[in-house]
Amino acid sequence: MPKIEVFFDHTCPYCHRGHGYLMELLPRFPSVEILWRPVEAHPKIEEPEHKPYEDLAVQGALFVRDAGGDELAYHDRVYRAQFEEGLAVDDINILAKCAGETGADVAGFVAALLGAKYEKAQRAANDYAYDQRKVWAVPTFLCGELRLDSKEGVGVTKEQLEAFLSACRG
């Protein structure tokens, strides 16, 4: 089964659009497995002026993954909060509401984020993306040696993503 790593930021409009394309196309590629790789497009540590911050949303995604929750539902809900509802997805209460709506343990979620339980893992996710996998912009899609990088100011097109999925499937 081909595995595709999807590197994205919940606050990135190009990631949001690419996510929509991916969700639309995936039913045609049932043999493809998605590995969700949330990262900060603008790391808070390096770019403190860039808001809203993505670090807590990434940490929340890591909690949901570890708790065996529905990662896709969490990502969908956080995107909806950010882009459709205009909510501050760098607010723990908003993220906890999103997580709770996807069936996650809200008390455990809040405790993990307040206790910075996933802060190290969130930074490691950034390092993995940018240092090891050489992601330079999000969204980026990787399948073995195949890659689909975003173009600045454009992201990826539906046609590019469809061709990538076809090539990944083999």
C-alpha positions as CSV (number, residue, x, y, z in Angstrom):
1,M,0.0,0.0,0.0
2,P,1.5,3.3,-1.0
3,K,1.9,5.9,1.8
4,I,1.7,9.6,1.3
5,E,3.1,12.0,3.8
6,V,1.1,15.2,3.9
7,F,2.9,18.2,5.4
8,F,0.5,21.0,6.3
9,D,-0.4,23.9,8.6
10,H,-3.9,24.4,9.8
11,T,-3.6,28.2,9.4
12,C,-2.4,28.0,5.8
13,P,-5.0,28.8,3.2
14,Y,-3.1,26.8,0.5
15,C,-3.1,23.8,2.8
16,H,-6.8,24.2,3.4
17,R,-7.4,24.2,-0.3
18,G,-5.1,21.3,-0.9
19,H,-6.8,19.4,1.9
20,G,-10.1,19.9,0.1
21,Y,-8.7,18.6,-3.1
22,L,-7.2,15.6,-1.4
23,M,-10.5,14.7,0.3
24,E,-12.3,15.0,-3.0
25,L,-9.7,12.8,-4.8
26,L,-9.0,10.1,-2.2
27,P,-12.1,8.0,-2.9
28,R,-10.6,7.3,-6.3
29,F,-7.3,6.0,-4.7
30,P,-8.5,3.6,-2.0
31,S,-5.1,1.8,-1.8
32,V,-3.3,5.0,-0.7
33,E,-2.6,5.5,3.0
34,I,-2.2,9.1,4.3
35,L,0.3,9.9,7.0
36,W,-0.7,13.3,8.4
37,R,2.3,15.5,9.2
38,P,1.1,18.8,10.8
39,V,3.8,21.4,11.1
40,E,4.2,25.1,11.6
41,A,4.6,27.0,8.3
42,H,5.9,29.9,10.4
43,P,7.4,28.4,13.6
44,K,6.5,30.5,16.6
45,I,10.0,30.3,18.0
46,E,11.5,31.7,14.8
47,E,8.7,34.1,13.7
48,P,6.9,35.3,16.9
49,E,5.1,38.0,15.0
50,H,3.3,35.6,12.7
51,K,-0.2,34.8,14.0
52,P,-2.3,32.8,14.5
53,Y,0.2,30.3,15.9
54,E,0.0,26.7,14.8
55,D,2.1,25.1,17.6
56,L,-0.9,24.2,19.8
57,A,-3.0,22.9,17.0
58,V,-0.1,20.6,16.0
59,Q,0.3,19.5,19.6
60,G,-3.4,18.8,19.7
61,A,-3.1,16.7,16.6
62,L,-0.3,14.7,18.2
63,F,-2.5,14.1,21.3
64,V,-5.4,12.9,19.1
65,R,-3.0,10.6,17.2
66,D,-1.6,9.1,20.4
67,A,-5.0,8.7,21.9
68,G,-6.2,6.7,18.9
69,G,-8.6,9.4,17.9
70,D,-9.8,10.4,14.5
71,E,-6.9,12.5,13.1
72,L,-8.7,13.4,9.9
73,A,-11.8,14.6,11.8
74,Y,-9.6,16.7,14.0
75,H,-7.8,18.3,11.0
76,D,-11.2,18.9,9.2
77,R,-12.6,20.5,12.4
78,V,-9.6,22.8,13.0
79,Y,-9.6,23.9,9.3
80,R,-13.3,24.6,9.6
81,A,-12.8,26.6,12.8
82,Q,-10.0,28.7,11.2
83,F,-11.3,29.3,7.7
84,E,-15.1,29.0,7.9
85,E,-15.8,30.2,11.5
86,G,-12.9,32.7,11.9
87,L,-12.0,31.2,15.3
88,A,-8.5,31.6,16.9
89,V,-7.0,28.2,16.5
90,D,-4.1,29.2,18.7
91,D,-6.6,29.2,21.7
92,I,-6.6,26.0,23.8
93,N,-10.3,26.4,24.5
94,I,-11.2,26.5,20.7
95,L,-8.9,23.6,20.0
96,A,-10.4,21.6,22.9
97,K,-13.9,22.2,21.5
98,C,-12.7,21.0,18.1
99,A,-11.1,17.9,19.6
100,G,-14.2,17.2,21.7
101,E,-16.4,17.4,18.6
102,T,-14.2,14.6,17.1
103,G,-14.6,12.3,20.1
104,A,-11.3,13.1,21.9
105,D,-11.0,13.2,25.6
106,V,-11.3,17.0,26.2
107,A,-9.9,16.9,29.8
108,G,-6.9,14.9,28.6
109,F,-6.4,17.1,25.6
110,V,-6.4,20.3,27.7
111,A,-4.1,18.8,30.3
112,A,-1.7,17.7,27.6
113,L,-1.6,21.1,25.9
114,L,-1.4,23.1,29.2
115,G,1.4,20.8,30.4
116,A,3.3,21.1,27.1
117,K,3.3,17.3,26.9
118,Y,3.7,17.5,23.1
119,E,5.9,20.5,22.8
120,K,9.0,18.5,22.1
121,A,7.2,16.3,19.6
122,Q,5.8,19.3,17.8
123,R,9.3,20.8,17.4
124,A,10.5,17.3,16.3
125,A,7.7,17.3,13.6
126,N,9.0,20.6,12.3
127,D,12.6,19.3,12.3
128,Y,11.5,16.1,10.5
129,A,9.7,18.1,7.8
130,Y,12.2,20.9,7.2
131,D,15.5,19.2,8.0
132,Q,15.0,15.6,7.1
133,R,12.4,15.6,4.4
134,K,13.4,19.0,3.0
135,V,10.0,20.5,2.9
136,W,10.3,24.2,2.0
137,A,6.6,25.2,1.8
138,V,3.3,23.7,2.7
139,P,1.4,21.8,1.7
140,T,3.9,19.2,0.5
141,F,3.0,15.7,-0.5
142,L,5.7,12.9,-0.4
143,C,5.4,9.3,-1.6
144,G,8.7,7.5,-1.5
145,E,10.9,9.5,-3.9
146,L,8.0,11.3,-5.5
147,R,7.1,14.7,-4.2
148,L,4.6,17.5,-4.9
149,D,5.8,20.8,-3.5
150,S,3.7,23.9,-3.3
151,K,4.4,26.9,-5.4
152,E,4.6,30.1,-3.5
153,G,1.3,32.0,-3.7
154,V,-0.4,29.1,-5.4
155,G,-0.1,25.9,-3.3
156,V,-1.0,22.9,-5.5
157,T,-3.6,22.5,-8.1
158,K,-6.2,19.7,-8.1
159,E,-4.7,18.5,-11.4
160,Q,-1.2,18.3,-9.9
161,L,-2.5,16.4,-6.9
162,E,-4.4,14.0,-9.0
163,A,-1.4,13.3,-11.2
164,F,0.7,12.8,-8.0
165,L,-1.8,10.4,-6.5
166,S,-1.8,8.4,-9.8
167,A,2.0,8.2,-9.9
168,C,2.2,7.2,-6.2
169,R,-0.3,4.5,-6.7
170,G,1.9,3.2,-9.5
